[in-house]
Amino acid sequence: MNMELRFQGTKLCANKDDSLTVAGYVNKTGQLSEILGTTKKFVEKIAKGAFAQAIKNAKEVDFLAEHDSKKILSSTRNGSLQLREDSQGLYMEATIVPTSYGTDTYELIKSGIFQNMSFGFRTISDSWKALGNGLHERTIDELELFEVSVVKNPAYSHSTIAARGINLIEKVEIPNLAEDKKEEEKHKMEKIKFRYGAYKSEVEVRKETEIREFNDSFRDLQQTSGKEAVIPQTVADMIVEKLEETSPVFAHTRKIASASGSVKIPRETAVGVGMFVGEAQNLSEEAMSLGEVALNQKRAGAYIALTNQLINDAATNMAEYVTNLLAKRTFKAIEKSILRGTAAEEFRGIVPDATIGKFDLSLDATNEQLLDVLLDMVLNVHPEYLQKSQFIMSRPFYNRVAKLKDAAGHFYVQNGIVNGLPTYTLFGLEVVVTDSLEAGGTIGQTPVVLGSLVDGYAVMVKQGPKMTMVQDTDHALRGSVGFLFDVYLDGAVYNPDAFTKLNVIA
């Protein structure tokens, strides 16, 4: 077995009730390490999703003291070790087996002598970038996780590793990447993956470098006639960032990655109930039928063309300008598809889903009747989903709701600021205003959807995002350059109980 070891100074904390329970982060994904390597230097990060896949594939992962296989503190084998990847990275919770060394190790953790984490792994897939000045950046996209360890120091014991029959990899082979940007792009074999919010976790220096290179590349357009150039991933990820900033509907859906191009997720269609039984009597099995929702890849994106004159004379940040344009055009199509999609090339939308419960509102309803219906919608959502639910309203309908007042003259819609952005709430729930729902001024329209997107709507992402700069013959003749952004995904309701909607009637 070949294994690499990595240390990260994340703090491991002991439970205050002396239950031999500890918890903490093993590794923060998306964050660059300290400079590694001996003769050739590199920095390294673990891609988001890599740990989640490794945990899924692993048969067993042990929690060790100082990488010593004779000192197993807990294991996924019996559930005493729980591993998961969240938005920050690989998080562990362990209940240490109360052996003599287990108790001793717990006391060392509790006292703060042992508080740092390390993990042993084998790289399955990685990608490299030349940063210049002899420094490279490595991204580990896929790995096999063997063990996690609590350690006192980042120095590892060679004798301990040797005793396990493991060949410890200390020298990582770095591909021969050219320092020149064009050569780097030519030989680059990086695997493009959809990484939700990935660009936010990039070190600012690297992000600024890629954006600067993107801006500088505009000056060489005359040399790219008849060719296509893949835009740096950081710039493409900026569009996903802006998609989620401008479309809370897309941001709150459940994201599911797929390598095969399709995925099936369960859809509960009948639920049994538990029961009380007498002594020595059997529990009868209640029928439970699970349907399924199949998601297949659909292509979404946008294309724009800019003149060379605009590019050459532009005093603005072109990466910011282009990504803003593409994000605005793409999010409108995706958001509308999530809410109202019906066409074969679109998602299956929430509004057309006949299995979702609905409330009727008369076209000439009074404000009191409107408030009653909105409150009934809230009461109809299961409490399990309500805390993560949102009102999604068309702008004309929101304008009406925003003017409603109680007997004391207070507006029902409350305004506030969250993370520097204005927010609206109704009955304590966030209100999202969208142009993708109907106005509600005509019979048969649905101007309001209420529910928890993360609990009820899934978006499968096959490939994305990718952004390409095109300078073909037609563009050359017109003195312009094209920018194409596309992503392959699909979406559908997988839990209709998480939603309800309002329908306008006569």
ROGU-435084 format. One record per residue (C-alpha): x, y negated, z negated; residue number from 0. Coordinates in steps of 0.25 Angstrom, whole numbers, plus 5000, padded with zeros to 4 digits. Each point is the difference from the previous one (the first is absolute). Example, Ala and Ser with C-alpha at 12.3 -4.5 7.8 and 13.67 -1.06 7.14 Angstrom:
<atoms>
{atom {5049, 5018, 4969}, 0}
{atom {5006, 4986, 5002}, 1}
</atoms>
This chain:
<atoms>
{atom {5000, 5000, 5000}, 0}
{atom {5005, 4986, 5004}, 1}
{atom {4995, 4989, 4991}, 2}
{atom {5002, 4985, 4998}, 3}
{atom {4999, 4993, 4987}, 4}
{atom {4995, 4986, 4998}, 5}
{atom {4999, 4991, 4987}, 6}
{atom {4991, 4988, 4998}, 7}
{atom {5000, 4992, 4987}, 8}
{atom {4985, 5001, 4998}, 9}
{atom {4997, 5002, 4985}, 10}
{atom {4993, 5012, 4995}, 11}
{atom {4991, 4998, 4988}, 12}
{atom {4996, 5010, 4989}, 13}
{atom {4986, 5001, 4994}, 14}
{atom {4998, 4993, 4987}, 15}
{atom {4992, 5011, 4994}, 16}
{atom {5012, 5009, 5000}, 17}
{atom {4993, 5010, 5009}, 18}
{atom {5013, 5003, 5008}, 19}
{atom {4993, 4993, 5012}, 20}
{atom {5009, 4991, 5009}, 21}
{atom {4997, 4992, 5012}, 22}
{atom {5006, 4990, 5010}, 23}
{atom {5005, 4998, 5014}, 24}
{atom {5010, 5009, 5006}, 25}
{atom {5002, 4991, 5013}, 26}
{atom {4994, 4987, 5005}, 27}
{atom {4997, 5003, 5015}, 28}
{atom {5004, 4989, 5010}, 29}
{atom {5010, 4994, 4992}, 30}
{atom {5015, 5000, 5004}, 31}
{atom {5010, 5007, 4992}, 32}
{atom {5014, 4995, 4995}, 33}
{atom {5011, 5002, 5011}, 34}
{atom {5003, 5015, 5001}, 35}
{atom {5010, 5008, 5008}, 36}
{atom {5015, 5001, 4999}, 37}
{atom {5007, 4997, 5013}, 38}
{atom {4987, 4995, 5007}, 39}
{atom {4991, 4991, 4992}, 40}
{atom {4985, 5001, 5000}, 41}
{atom {4987, 4996, 4993}, 42}
{atom {4989, 5009, 4999}, 43}
{atom {4985, 5000, 4997}, 44}
{atom {4989, 5010, 5000}, 45}
{atom {4988, 4998, 5009}, 46}
{atom {4986, 4998, 4995}, 47}
{atom {4993, 5014, 5001}, 48}
{atom {5012, 5008, 5000}, 49}
{atom {4999, 5004, 4985}, 50}
{atom {4985, 5003, 5002}, 51}
{atom {5003, 5010, 5011}, 52}
{atom {5011, 5006, 4992}, 53}
{atom {4992, 5002, 4988}, 54}
{atom {4989, 5007, 5009}, 55}
{atom {5010, 5009, 5006}, 56}
{atom {5008, 5004, 4988}, 57}
{atom {4997, 5013, 4993}, 58}
{atom {5006, 4996, 4987}, 59}
{atom {5008, 4988, 4995}, 60}
{atom {5006, 5000, 4986}, 61}
{atom {5003, 4989, 4990}, 62}
{atom {5014, 5002, 4995}, 63}
{atom {5010, 4994, 4990}, 64}
{atom {5012, 4994, 5007}, 65}
{atom {4998, 5009, 5013}, 66}
{atom {5003, 5013, 4991}, 67}
{atom {4991, 5011, 5005}, 68}
{atom {5001, 5007, 4986}, 69}
{atom {4993, 4988, 4994}, 70}
{atom {4986, 5000, 5006}, 71}
{atom {4992, 4990, 4993}, 72}
{atom {4987, 5002, 5008}, 73}
{atom {4996, 5005, 5014}, 74}
{atom {4989, 4999, 5010}, 75}
{atom {4998, 5015, 4999}, 76}
{atom {4992, 4999, 4988}, 77}
{atom {4995, 4986, 5001}, 78}
{atom {5009, 4994, 4989}, 79}
{atom {5006, 4991, 5011}, 80}
{atom {4991, 4991, 5008}, 81}
{atom {5006, 4993, 5012}, 82}
{atom {4993, 4990, 5009}, 83}
{atom {5004, 4989, 5010}, 84}
{atom {4993, 4986, 4998}, 85}
{atom {5001, 4987, 5006}, 86}
{atom {5014, 4998, 4992}, 87}
{atom {5006, 5013, 5002}, 88}
{atom {5002, 5014, 4994}, 89}
{atom {4993, 5000, 4986}, 90}
{atom {5002, 5012, 4990}, 91}
{atom {4992, 5004, 4987}, 92}
{atom {5006, 5012, 4993}, 93}
{atom {4996, 5007, 4987}, 94}
{atom {5014, 5006, 4995}, 95}
{atom {5000, 5014, 4996}, 96}
{atom {5003, 5000, 4985}, 97}
{atom {5013, 5008, 5001}, 98}
{atom {5012, 4996, 4991}, 99}
{atom {5006, 4993, 5012}, 100}
{atom {4987, 4995, 5005}, 101}
{atom {4997, 4993, 4986}, 102}
{atom {5015, 4995, 4999}, 103}
{atom {4998, 4994, 5014}, 104}
{atom {4987, 4994, 4997}, 105}
{atom {5007, 4993, 4988}, 106}
{atom {5011, 4995, 5009}, 107}
{atom {4989, 4994, 5009}, 108}
{atom {4993, 4994, 4988}, 109}
{atom {5012, 4994, 4995}, 110}
{atom {5004, 4994, 5013}, 111}
{atom {5013, 5008, 5002}, 112}
{atom {4993, 5007, 5012}, 113}
{atom {4991, 4991, 5008}, 114}
{atom {5005, 5000, 5014}, 115}
{atom {4995, 5010, 5011}, 116}
{atom {5007, 5007, 5012}, 117}
{atom {4994, 5010, 5010}, 118}
{atom {5006, 5011, 5009}, 119}
{atom {4995, 5001, 5014}, 120}
{atom {5004, 5005, 5014}, 121}
{atom {4998, 4990, 5012}, 122}
{atom {4991, 5006, 5011}, 123}
{atom {4998, 4987, 5008}, 124}
{atom {5007, 4987, 5000}, 125}
{atom {5003, 4988, 5008}, 126}
{atom {5012, 4990, 5001}, 127}
{atom {5002, 4985, 5003}, 128}
{atom {5013, 4993, 5001}, 129}
{atom {5000, 4987, 4992}, 130}
{atom {5013, 4995, 5004}, 131}
{atom {5014, 4998, 4993}, 132}
{atom {5001, 5016, 4999}, 133}
{atom {4987, 5001, 4992}, 134}
{atom {4989, 5009, 5004}, 135}
{atom {4986, 5002, 4995}, 136}
{atom {4994, 5014, 4998}, 137}
{atom {4985, 5003, 4999}, 138}
{atom {4996, 5013, 4995}, 139}
{atom {4987, 5003, 5007}, 140}
{atom {4998, 5015, 4995}, 141}
{atom {5007, 5008, 4989}, 142}
{atom {4999, 5012, 4992}, 143}
{atom {4999, 4998, 4985}, 144}
{atom {5007, 5010, 4991}, 145}
{atom {5000, 4994, 4986}, 146}
{atom {5000, 4987, 4992}, 147}
{atom {5009, 4997, 4988}, 148}
{atom {5001, 4991, 4988}, 149}
{atom {5014, 4995, 4999}, 150}
{atom {5009, 4992, 4991}, 151}
{atom {5009, 4995, 5011}, 152}
{atom {5000, 5000, 5015}, 153}
{atom {5013, 5009, 5000}, 154}
{atom {4996, 5014, 5004}, 155}
{atom {5006, 5013, 4994}, 156}
{atom {5007, 5008, 5011}, 157}
{atom {5001, 5012, 4991}, 158}
{atom {4985, 5000, 4998}, 159}
{atom {4997, 4999, 5014}, 160}
{atom {5010, 5011, 5004}, 161}
{atom {4994, 5009, 4989}, 162}
{atom {4987, 4999, 5008}, 163}
{atom {5006, 5005, 5013}, 164}
{atom {4997, 4987, 5007}, 165}
{atom {5009, 4993, 5010}, 166}
{atom {4999, 4985, 4995}, 167}
{atom {5001, 4991, 5012}, 168}
{atom {5009, 4988, 4997}, 169}
{atom {5003, 4995, 5013}, 170}
{atom {4988, 4997, 5009}, 171}
{atom {5004, 5000, 5015}, 172}
{atom {4996, 4987, 5006}, 173}
{atom {4997, 5000, 5015}, 174}
{atom {5009, 4992, 5010}, 175}
{atom {4991, 4988, 5001}, 176}
{atom {5005, 4988, 5009}, 177}
{atom {5000, 4987, 4992}, 178}
{atom {4995, 4992, 5012}, 179}
{atom {4985, 4998, 5000}, 180}
{atom {4997, 5005, 5014}, 181}
{atom {5008, 5013, 4998}, 182}
{atom {4993, 5002, 4987}, 183}
{atom {4987, 4999, 5006}, 184}
{atom {5004, 5009, 5012}, 185}
{atom {5005, 5012, 4991}, 186}
{atom {4990, 4998, 4989}, 187}
{atom {4992, 5013, 4996}, 188}
{atom {4992, 4994, 4989}, 189}
{atom {4986, 5007, 4998}, 190}
{atom {4989, 4990, 5000}, 191}
{atom {4990, 5002, 4989}, 192}
{atom {4988, 4992, 4994}, 193}
{atom {5004, 4994, 4987}, 194}
{atom {4990, 4992, 4993}, 195}
{atom {5006, 4987, 4996}, 196}
{atom {5014, 5006, 5002}, 197}
{atom {5006, 4987, 5005}, 198}
{atom {4997, 4994, 4986}, 199}
{atom {5010, 5009, 4993}, 200}
{atom {5011, 4997, 5010}, 201}
{atom {5012, 4993, 4994}, 202}
{atom {4998, 4985, 5004}, 203}
{atom {5014, 4999, 5006}, 204}
{atom {4997, 5012, 5010}, 205}
{atom {4986, 4995, 5003}, 206}
{atom {5006, 4986, 5004}, 207}
{atom {5011, 5007, 5008}, 208}
{atom {4990, 5007, 5009}, 209}
{atom {4991, 4988, 5001}, 210}
{atom {5012, 4992, 5005}, 211}
{atom {5004, 5010, 5010}, 212}
{atom {4986, 5001, 5005}, 213}
{atom {4999, 4985, 5002}, 214}
{atom {5014, 5000, 5006}, 215}
{atom {4996, 5011, 5010}, 216}
{atom {4991, 4990, 5007}, 217}
{atom {5012, 4993, 5006}, 218}
{atom {5004, 5012, 5007}, 219}
{atom {4987, 5003, 5007}, 220}
{atom {5006, 4998, 5014}, 221}
{atom {5008, 5013, 4998}, 222}
{atom {4988, 5009, 4997}, 223}
{atom {4993, 4999, 5013}, 224}
{atom {4993, 5013, 5003}, 225}
{atom {5002, 5006, 4986}, 226}
{atom {4994, 5001, 4986}, 227}
{atom {5006, 4997, 4987}, 228}
{atom {4995, 5006, 4987}, 229}
{atom {4998, 4989, 4990}, 230}
{atom {5007, 5002, 4986}, 231}
{atom {4991, 5007, 4990}, 232}
{atom {5000, 4989, 4990}, 233}
{atom {4994, 4991, 5010}, 234}
{atom {4989, 5010, 5004}, 235}
{atom {4997, 5003, 4985}, 236}
{atom {4998, 4985, 4999}, 237}
{atom {4987, 5002, 5008}, 238}
{atom {4995, 5011, 4991}, 239}
{atom {5003, 4990, 4988}, 240}
{atom {4992, 4990, 5007}, 241}
{atom {4989, 5010, 5004}, 242}
{atom {4998, 5002, 4985}, 243}
{atom {5001, 4986, 4996}, 244}
{atom {4989, 4996, 5011}, 245}
{atom {4991, 5012, 4999}, 246}
{atom {4997, 5005, 4985}, 247}
{atom {4991, 5010, 5007}, 248}
{atom {5012, 5007, 5007}, 249}
{atom {5009, 4998, 4987}, 250}
{atom {4990, 5007, 4991}, 251}
{atom {4997, 5013, 5008}, 252}
{atom {5007, 5013, 4996}, 253}
{atom {5012, 5002, 5009}, 254}
{atom {5003, 5014, 5005}, 255}
{atom {5013, 5004, 5007}, 256}
{atom {5000, 5010, 5011}, 257}
{atom {5011, 5007, 5008}, 258}
{atom {4991, 5009, 5009}, 259}
{atom {4991, 4989, 5005}, 260}
{atom {4988, 5004, 4993}, 261}
{atom {4995, 5003, 4986}, 262}
{atom {4988, 5006, 4993}, 263}
{atom {4995, 4995, 4986}, 264}
{atom {4989, 5005, 4992}, 265}
{atom {4986, 4994, 5000}, 266}
{atom {4992, 5005, 4988}, 267}
{atom {4985, 5003, 5005}, 268}
{atom {4995, 5007, 4987}, 269}
{atom {5004, 5000, 4986}, 270}
{atom {4996, 5010, 4989}, 271}
{atom {4998, 4997, 4986}, 272}
{atom {5006, 5007, 4987}, 273}
{atom {4991, 5007, 4990}, 274}
{atom {5000, 5005, 4986}, 275}
{atom {4999, 5015, 4998}, 276}
{atom {4998, 5010, 4988}, 277}
{atom {5011, 5008, 4994}, 278}
{atom {5005, 5011, 5009}, 279}
{atom {4992, 4995, 5012}, 280}
{atom {5007, 4997, 5013}, 281}
{atom {5000, 4986, 5007}, 282}
{atom {4993, 5001, 5013}, 283}
{atom {5007, 4994, 5012}, 284}
{atom {4994, 4988, 5005}, 285}
{atom {5001, 4998, 5015}, 286}
{atom {5009, 4989, 5005}, 287}
{atom {5001, 4997, 5014}, 288}
{atom {5011, 4992, 5006}, 289}
{atom {4999, 4994, 5013}, 290}
{atom {5012, 4994, 5007}, 291}
{atom {5004, 4987, 5008}, 292}
{atom {5010, 5001, 5011}, 293}
{atom {5009, 4989, 5003}, 294}
{atom {5007, 4999, 5014}, 295}
{atom {5009, 4989, 5005}, 296}
{atom {4995, 4988, 5007}, 297}
{atom {5009, 4989, 5005}, 298}
{atom {4998, 4986, 4996}, 299}
{atom {5009, 4988, 5002}, 300}
{atom {5001, 4986, 5007}, 301}
{atom {5009, 4995, 5012}, 302}
{atom {5004, 4985, 5002}, 303}
{atom {5009, 4993, 5010}, 304}
{atom {5009, 4988, 4997}, 305}
{atom {5007, 4991, 5010}, 306}
{atom {5015, 4999, 5000}, 307}
{atom {4998, 4985, 4999}, 308}
{atom {4992, 5001, 4987}, 309}
{atom {5010, 5010, 4995}, 310}
{atom {5013, 4992, 5003}, 311}
{atom {4994, 4987, 4995}, 312}
{atom {4993, 5006, 4988}, 313}
{atom {5004, 4994, 4987}, 314}
{atom {4992, 5010, 4992}, 315}
{atom {5004, 5013, 4994}, 316}
{atom {4996, 5009, 5012}, 317}
{atom {4999, 5013, 4992}, 318}
{atom {4990, 4993, 4991}, 319}
{atom {4992, 4994, 5012}, 320}
{atom {4999, 5013, 5008}, 321}
{atom {4996, 5009, 4988}, 322}
{atom {4989, 4990, 4996}, 323}
{atom {4994, 5000, 5014}, 324}
{atom {5001, 5015, 5001}, 325}
{atom {4995, 5002, 4986}, 326}
{atom {4987, 4991, 5002}, 327}
{atom {4996, 5007, 5012}, 328}
{atom {5003, 5014, 4995}, 329}
{atom {4993, 4999, 4987}, 330}
{atom {4987, 4995, 5006}, 331}
{atom {4999, 5013, 5008}, 332}
{atom {5004, 5009, 4989}, 333}
{atom {4991, 4993, 4990}, 334}
{atom {4988, 5000, 5009}, 335}
{atom {5002, 5015, 5003}, 336}
{atom {5000, 5003, 4985}, 337}
{atom {4987, 4993, 4998}, 338}
{atom {4992, 5002, 5013}, 339}
{atom {5008, 5009, 5009}, 340}
{atom {4992, 5009, 5009}, 341}
{atom {5007, 5002, 5013}, 342}
{atom {5008, 5012, 5003}, 343}
{atom {5013, 4993, 4999}, 344}
{atom {4997, 4993, 4987}, 345}
{atom {4999, 5004, 4985}, 346}
{atom {4987, 5006, 4995}, 347}
{atom {4995, 4987, 4993}, 348}
{atom {4993, 4999, 4986}, 349}
{atom {4988, 4993, 5005}, 350}
{atom {4996, 5010, 5011}, 351}
{atom {5001, 5012, 4990}, 352}
{atom {4986, 5005, 4998}, 353}
{atom {5004, 5007, 4987}, 354}
{atom {5003, 4987, 4992}, 355}
{atom {4989, 4995, 4992}, 356}
{atom {4994, 4987, 5004}, 357}
{atom {4991, 4989, 4994}, 358}
{atom {4990, 4992, 5008}, 359}
{atom {4999, 4985, 5000}, 360}
{atom {4989, 4992, 5006}, 361}
{atom {5004, 4990, 5011}, 362}
{atom {4992, 4989, 4992}, 363}
{atom {5004, 5005, 4986}, 364}
{atom {5001, 4990, 4989}, 365}
{atom {5012, 4997, 4993}, 366}
{atom {4995, 5008, 4988}, 367}
{atom {4997, 5012, 5008}, 368}
{atom {5014, 4999, 5006}, 369}
{atom {5006, 5000, 4986}, 370}
{atom {4992, 5012, 4996}, 371}
{atom {5004, 5008, 5012}, 372}
{atom {5015, 4996, 4998}, 373}
{atom {4999, 5004, 4986}, 374}
{atom {4993, 5013, 5004}, 375}
{atom {5011, 5003, 5009}, 376}
{atom {5010, 4999, 4988}, 377}
{atom {4992, 5009, 4991}, 378}
{atom {4999, 5010, 5011}, 379}
{atom {5015, 5002, 5001}, 380}
{atom {5005, 5011, 4991}, 381}
{atom {5008, 4995, 4988}, 382}
{atom {5012, 5008, 5004}, 383}
{atom {5001, 4992, 5013}, 384}
{atom {4995, 4986, 4995}, 385}
{atom {5012, 4995, 4993}, 386}
{atom {5008, 5001, 5014}, 387}
{atom {4988, 4995, 5008}, 388}
{atom {4999, 4987, 5008}, 389}
{atom {4989, 4993, 5007}, 390}
{atom {5003, 4998, 5015}, 391}
{atom {4992, 4989, 5006}, 392}
{atom {4999, 4993, 5013}, 393}
{atom {5003, 4986, 5000}, 394}
{atom {4986, 4994, 5003}, 395}
{atom {4994, 5009, 4989}, 396}
{atom {5011, 4997, 4990}, 397}
{atom {4997, 4985, 5002}, 398}
{atom {4985, 5003, 4996}, 399}
{atom {5004, 5008, 4988}, 400}
{atom {5011, 4990, 4995}, 401}
{atom {4989, 4989, 4998}, 402}
{atom {4991, 5009, 4991}, 403}
{atom {4999, 4995, 4985}, 404}
{atom {4995, 5005, 4987}, 405}
{atom {4990, 4993, 4992}, 406}
{atom {5011, 4992, 4993}, 407}
{atom {5005, 4995, 5013}, 408}
{atom {5012, 5008, 5001}, 409}
{atom {5004, 5007, 5013}, 410}
{atom {5000, 5015, 5000}, 411}
{atom {5012, 5001, 5009}, 412}
{atom {5012, 4996, 4992}, 413}
{atom {5013, 4995, 5005}, 414}
{atom {5014, 5003, 4996}, 415}
{atom {5015, 5001, 5003}, 416}
{atom {5007, 5013, 5001}, 417}
{atom {5015, 5001, 5004}, 418}
{atom {4999, 4986, 5006}, 419}
{atom {4988, 5003, 5008}, 420}
{atom {4985, 4996, 4999}, 421}
{atom {4991, 5011, 4995}, 422}
{atom {4985, 5001, 4999}, 423}
{atom {4992, 5009, 4991}, 424}
{atom {4985, 5004, 4998}, 425}
{atom {4995, 5008, 4988}, 426}
{atom {5014, 5002, 4997}, 427}
{atom {5004, 5006, 5013}, 428}
{atom {5009, 4994, 5010}, 429}
{atom {4994, 4994, 5013}, 430}
{atom {5007, 5002, 5013}, 431}
{atom {4995, 4991, 5011}, 432}
{atom {5002, 5006, 5014}, 433}
{atom {4996, 4996, 5015}, 434}
{atom {4999, 5015, 5003}, 435}
{atom {4986, 5001, 4994}, 436}
{atom {4987, 4995, 5006}, 437}
{atom {4994, 4987, 4995}, 438}
{atom {4987, 5006, 4995}, 439}
{atom {4991, 4990, 5007}, 440}
{atom {4994, 5011, 5009}, 441}
{atom {4991, 5012, 4997}, 442}
{atom {5009, 5013, 4999}, 443}
{atom {5013, 4993, 4997}, 444}
{atom {5009, 5004, 4988}, 445}
{atom {5007, 4988, 4994}, 446}
{atom {5004, 5006, 4987}, 447}
{atom {5008, 5013, 4996}, 448}
{atom {5003, 5003, 4985}, 449}
{atom {5009, 5011, 4996}, 450}
{atom {5014, 5005, 4997}, 451}
{atom {5008, 5001, 5013}, 452}
{atom {5011, 5009, 4993}, 453}
{atom {4990, 5010, 4995}, 454}
{atom {4992, 5001, 5012}, 455}
{atom {5007, 4996, 5013}, 456}
{atom {5013, 5007, 5005}, 457}
{atom {5010, 4995, 5011}, 458}
{atom {5009, 5010, 5006}, 459}
{atom {5013, 4994, 5005}, 460}
{atom {5007, 5009, 5011}, 461}
{atom {5011, 4990, 5005}, 462}
{atom {5002, 4986, 4997}, 463}
{atom {5003, 4989, 5000}, 464}
{atom {5009, 4998, 5013}, 465}
{atom {5002, 4987, 5007}, 466}
{atom {5007, 4999, 5013}, 467}
{atom {5005, 4988, 5008}, 468}
{atom {4997, 5002, 5015}, 469}
{atom {5008, 4992, 5011}, 470}
{atom {4996, 5007, 5013}, 471}
{atom {5000, 4995, 5014}, 472}
{atom {4986, 4993, 4999}, 473}
{atom {5004, 4993, 4988}, 474}
{atom {5014, 4996, 5006}, 475}
{atom {4992, 4994, 5012}, 476}
{atom {4991, 4992, 4991}, 477}
{atom {5011, 4996, 4991}, 478}
{atom {4994, 5007, 4987}, 479}
{atom {5002, 5011, 4991}, 480}
{atom {4990, 5009, 4994}, 481}
{atom {4998, 5006, 4986}, 482}
{atom {4992, 5012, 4997}, 483}
{atom {4996, 5005, 4986}, 484}
{atom {4993, 5014, 4999}, 485}
{atom {4997, 5010, 4989}, 486}
{atom {4993, 5013, 5001}, 487}
{atom {4989, 5003, 4989}, 488}
{atom {4986, 5004, 4998}, 489}
{atom {4990, 4997, 4989}, 490}
{atom {4986, 5006, 4994}, 491}
{atom {4992, 5000, 4988}, 492}
{atom {5003, 5012, 4992}, 493}
{atom {4992, 4997, 4987}, 494}
{atom {4986, 4993, 5004}, 495}
{atom {4997, 4999, 4985}, 496}
{atom {5011, 4989, 4998}, 497}
{atom {4992, 4991, 5009}, 498}
{atom {4986, 4993, 5002}, 499}
{atom {4996, 4990, 5010}, 500}
{atom {4989, 4989, 5002}, 501}
{atom {4991, 5001, 5012}, 502}
{atom {4991, 4988, 5005}, 503}
{atom {4986, 5004, 5003}, 504}
{atom {4987, 4993, 5005}, 505}
</atoms>
